[in-house]
Amino acid sequence: MLTNQHMQTTNPLIWAAGDVTAHPQFTHLAGVHASVAASNAVLGVRRRISPVIPRVTYTSPEVAAVTSGESGQSVTSRIVWHAHLDRAVTEDRTEGFTELLVGRGGRLLGGTIVGPRAGESLAELSLAVHKKLTTSDIVGTTHAYPTYSDGVWNAAVLNVRERLKSPLARTAIKGLATLRRLALDARRISSKPGSRPQSDARH
Ligand SMILES: Cc1cc2nc3c(=O)[nH]c(=O)nc-3n(C[C@H](O)[C@H](O)[C@H](O)COP(=O)(O)OP(=O)(O)OC[C@H]3O[C@@H](n4cnc5c(N)ncnc54)[C@H](O)[C@@H]3O)c2cc1C
């Protein structure tokens, strides 16, 4: 059954949710559809469904993925192999990886996680993609250690480090460091004995 982004069918008095629609068939999606369809039908509001749809395949290891549903953006990929993830190493489950898809300005556009509890680790990434967060937002959030979600954090760190190497970021960092050095030098000079400003020395 065809629906628009408000879950309304071609009959404006009928809304639909779940497997009966043309959307992917997931329990979590059916629940979100039902909430949107019911509030739009009953309250007359215009809530929209999100194009961000997480999916998990419960194999061993789990495979979990999410995308923003947007197209036409330039995307880079950052991968952390779980052979370098401390939790995976301590549990001897290093067979997976975490991949982030990153757009301009570090915006998170999606990712794939393969490994134990990949579905749980995907929750943070789904929220980040849904809320249009950046890799800097992930990096600036303290993550408990050691967890499988460290894969998302580590991959975000790779992207932030890379962005800090851009000519603009390098110039800004150099400029700040120079200003800081000048300020510290000025403070050191003014705190030396006998280095009071001349206007004071005349009195
Ligand atoms: C084997 C299997 C495993 C799955 N595993 C997952 C999973 O791990 N994760 C996940 O997200 N999704 C999974 N899914 C998909 C998920 O079950 C569906 O996407 C979800 O149940 C859709 O919800 P729904 O409410 O649209 O439909 P349903 O859950 O199918 O509910 C429809 C209800 O309508 C009733 N019904 C049908 N016709 C009539 C009628 N004429 N009158 C009254 N009642 C009627 C049915 O009996 C049923 O109770 C799985 C599906 C299958 C088949």
The ligand as a Gaussian input file, in Angstrom:
#p B3LYP/6-31G(d) Opt

LIG

0 1
 C        9.870000     -15.119000      10.861000
 C        9.940000     -13.639000      10.979000
 C       10.943000     -13.072000      11.763000
 C       10.995000     -11.686000      11.873000
 N       11.975000     -11.130000      12.644000
 C       12.034000      -9.799000      12.787000
 C       13.025000      -9.208000      13.606000
 O       13.872000      -9.870000      14.167000
 N       13.032000      -7.855000      13.737000
 C       12.113000      -7.077000      13.100000
 O       12.176000      -5.848000      13.265000
 N       11.162000      -7.608000      12.328000
 C       11.097000      -8.946000      12.154000
 N       10.111000      -9.507000      11.369000
 C        9.155000      -8.610000      10.708000
 C        8.078000      -8.179000      11.711000
 O        7.489000      -9.312000      12.297000
 C        7.030000      -7.371000      10.981000
 O        7.638000      -6.330000      10.244000
 C        6.051000      -6.763000      11.979000
 O        5.439000      -7.771000      12.725000
 C        5.008000      -5.956000      11.228000
 O        4.007000      -5.541000      12.122000
 P        2.544000      -5.287000      11.585000
 O        1.787000      -4.791000      12.786000
 O        2.567000      -4.451000      10.367000
 O        2.022000      -6.700000      11.127000
 P        1.763000      -7.988000      11.975000
 O        2.673000      -8.078000      13.158000
 O        1.800000      -9.115000      10.984000
 O        0.323000      -7.790000      12.551000
 C       -0.813000      -7.891000      11.713000
 C       -1.957000      -8.500000      12.548000
 O       -3.132000      -8.371000      11.802000
 C       -3.852000      -9.595000      11.932000
 N       -4.758000      -9.714000      10.777000
 C       -4.458000     -10.011000       9.499000
 N       -5.556000     -10.000000       8.745000
 C       -6.582000      -9.685000       9.574000
 C       -7.958000      -9.513000       9.386000
 N       -8.547000      -9.672000       8.201000
 N       -8.723000      -9.180000      10.446000
 C       -8.147000      -8.994000      11.674000
 N       -6.861000      -9.166000      11.910000
 C       -6.079000      -9.494000      10.867000
 C       -2.770000     -10.666000      11.956000
 O       -3.258000     -11.852000      12.540000
 C       -1.738000      -9.983000      12.818000
 O       -1.945000     -10.224000      14.178000
 C       10.037000     -10.875000      11.235000
 C        9.037000     -11.464000      10.455000
 C        8.997000     -12.825000      10.337000
 C        7.895000     -13.439000       9.506000

